[in-house]
Amino acid sequence: MPPKQSITKEMIIDAAFFLVREKGISQLSARNIAKQLGCSTQPVYSCFSAMKDLENAVVEKAADHIENNYLASGEDSDNNFKSIGLGYIQLAKKEKYLFDLLYLSGRIELDFENDKFPIDSDRLIGVMKKDEYFSTFTNQELLKLLKHMWIYAHGLTALARSNPAISDEFIVNSLEEMGATVVIQALQTKGAKTNETDRP
């Protein structure tokens, strides 16, 4: 008879993440996780006495997944700043339950007024710095740019999330036009000479 499989904390988090990713946070329960792992609910409650703790672990894993696969996945592209915004849009299209969990549910703090991002803003600033036209910008200036574009992209993406009839072409074009406007204005404020043919 084969030995009984030991259910670890990591296995429970992975199963919970898969469940939320496929069906949404409303399906997160000890019973559903146990069913997915093929065990009783006892290991779940042994590792997580409160479901809120497991939910927090899922949120953390989701944030890491999104940062690595969508928001910073375009590193070393022709336009890294644009890749962040496009990644955000792709996230809402391909991972709707994770998008809802992190950006629409209120479960994590999203406080742009106080520069509190739901992901690692320092890493995204590092991605932006790879774009040549940002070479003279300070981290604080890049954070301001990132914040402005995130607010716009969030509104655009939430609109598309609630209205599937909006075309991908409209979303991408709107993001590119606003990004170019924001970047050109920032470059002009820094004293750089720009024209329409130099739009990033």
N, C-alpha and C positions, 0 to 999 in steps of 0.2 A: 504494500500500500504506500503510495507516494506521500512524503511529508506534507503537512498542511502549510499552505502559503502564509507567511507572516505579512500582515498589512501594515505598511509604514506610513508615517505622516506625509511623506512626499507623494506616496501613491494616492492618498486621500486628496491632497491638494490637486494633483494632476487630474484625478477623476472629477473633482468639483469644477475645475477649470474647463474641462471638456464639456461637462454638462451645461455650464453657463454659456459657453461659446456656441453650443449647438441649439439650446432651447431657451436661454434667458435666465436671469437671476431668480425669477419666480419659481423655477424648478429646483433650486438648490435646497436639498433637504437630506438629512441623514439616511432616510429610507431610499431615496433615489441614488445616492452615492453608493450605499451598500449593495443595491441591486446591480449597479454597474460593475462593482468590484467582485460580485459574487460572494458576498460575505454577509454577516449580520451587521446591525447598526452598532454593536458594541465597540469595535475598533475605532469607529468615527468619534463616538463620545469619549473614548479613552484618550484620543489625541486632541480633541477639541471639546472641552466641557461646555462651551458656549458656541452656538452656530455663528455668532457675530465674529468670533475670532477666525473661523474658517472663511467667512465672507471677506474679511480683511486680507487674508492670505491670497484669496482668489483675485481680489482687486490689485494687489501688488504684482502677482504673476501676470495679470492681464496688461498692466501698465508696462512691464518689461517686454512682453510680447509685442505690444503695439509700437513701443519705441524702437525696438530692433528691426521689426519687419515692415513698418510703414513710415514712421517719422524720420528715422535716420538710415533707412535702407538705401537711399539714393546718394550716399556719400561718394564723392569723387565723380559726380555726374557733371554735365555741362553747366547746370544751374542748380546748385545745391539748395539755395533758398526756395526756389520754386518746387523742388522735389519734396520739401517738407509739407507744403500746402497740398500738393497733388497726392501725397501719401495719406494725408488726413481725409481727403475725399474718398480715396480707395478704401480706407478703413471703414467708413460709413456704408460703402456699397457692399463690401465683402464680409465684414464682421459686424453686422448690425447690432447683435446683442452685446458685444464688447463695447461698441461705440455708445450704446444706450447706458451701459453700466458705468462707464467712466465719465461721460460728458453730458448725459441727460438725466441721470437718476438722482443727482445731488449727494451721492454716497462719498464722493471725494471733493476736497476743497478746490474750487476753481475761482481764484480771487486775483484777477489781473490788476485791480487797483493797487494791490500790495505786492505785485510781482510774484504771486504764488501760482505756479504752473502744476498741472497734474502729472507732469513727467519731468525729466531732468533737463531743465532749460540750459544748463551749462554745456551739456553735450550738443544740443541743437545749435548753440552759439558757435561751438567748435566746427560744426558742419558748415555754418554760414561763412565762417572765416576762410574757408577754402575757395570762396568766390572772390576773384581778383578785385572786383569793384568794391568789396567791403574791407580791403586791406588797411585802410586808414581809420576805420571805425573802432571806437572803444567797445568794450564788452557791454557797458551800459547803453550805448547807442544801438548796438545790435539787439539787446534785450527789448528796447523800445520798439524797434522795427518788428521783431518777432511777435510782440504783444499785439501791435496794431493789426498785423496780418492774421494772427490767430483769431482775433475777435471777428474779423471779416469772414475768414474761412469757416469759422464755427457757425456763424449765421447762415452763410450760403449752404453749408453742408446740412445743417438742421432743416433748412427749408426743403432741400432735395430729399432728405430722409422722410419727411412727412408728405412729400408730393412727388411720387415716383415718375410723374409725367414730365418733369423737367429733364431736358436732354443733357447727356454727358457733355456735349459740345458747348452748350450754354454755360455749364458749371465751370469747365476748364477755361473757356475764353474769359469769363468774368474774373476768375482768380488771376489769370495772367495779366489782364488789363489793370486790375487793382494793384497787383504786385509791382508792375512796371511803374505805375503812378507813385506808389509809396517809396520805391527805391530811388526814382529820379528826384523826387522832392528831397529825400534825405541827402543825396549826393549834391544837390544844389545848395542845400543848407551848409554842407561841408566846404562849399566853394568850388566843387568840380564842375567842369564844363560838360554839359550833356546836350544831346539832341535826340530827336525821335529815332534816328537810325542806331543810336547807342543803347536802346532800351534793353535791359537785361531780360 
